[in-house]
Amino acid sequence: DAGITQSPRHKVTETGTPVTLRCHQTENHRYMYWYRQDPGHGLRLIHYSYGVKDTDKGEVSDGYSVSRSKTEDFLLTLESATSSQTSVYFCAISESRNTIYFGEGSWLTVV
Amino acid sequence: EDKVVQSPLSLVVHEGDTVTLNCSYEVTNFRSLLWYKQEKKAPTFLFMLTSSGIEKKSGRLSSILDKKELSSILNITATQTGDSAIYLCAAQIQGAQKLVFGQGTRLTINP
């Protein structure tokens, strides 16, 4: 298994509260990604990083921010959680020209 | 807009049958086509296809890319109940190595 750890794995939070999901890798890969998965939509890219402090938006970035202060850590923050952000969140990593490997997922419920 | 479409969305077959899953893509700066299998948790990597017409094979699974038709197929022969899963295809974009996913095909193998 690729060395990817997501935390927390499960979280229930209230609407309007901030939430941070953490992705930690031990592979020293350059690229890191946050995807969300919802029924009928497959996986959709939220944000990605191509190096320390280098990030960019994906297709569903509204309401989310990210930070990457170290190669091994990529944080996803929901500034003010909404029910539409109830989802499964997957972190992924890759190195140039190689395939992308996924973490185990974080289940987030916003009530 | 980059787009990946899979068909069928759902498929139910009997153990021992052969199945073919389809994936078509329309993306700018295409690099490769990836297939993943997803059971309960993280998608797990199956194949990466970069060159047209070259079949990749792993046991009972095989896949091929047709760049002229902008499509790929995933074949599974002699299906087993353990093949029941969601199969995802994704087009990888040059540069940031981003993946654009299809909606997935939910495959159910009945004994």
Interface residues (C-beta under 8 A of the other chain):
Chain A: Y31 Y33 Y35 G40 H41 G42 L43 R44 L45 Y48 Y50 D56 G58 F90 A92 S94 S96 R97 T99 I100 Y101 F102 G103 E104 G105
Chain B: V4 L34 Y36 K41 A42 P43 T44 F45 M48 L88 A90 Q92 A96 Q97 K98 L99 V100 F101 G102 Q103 G104
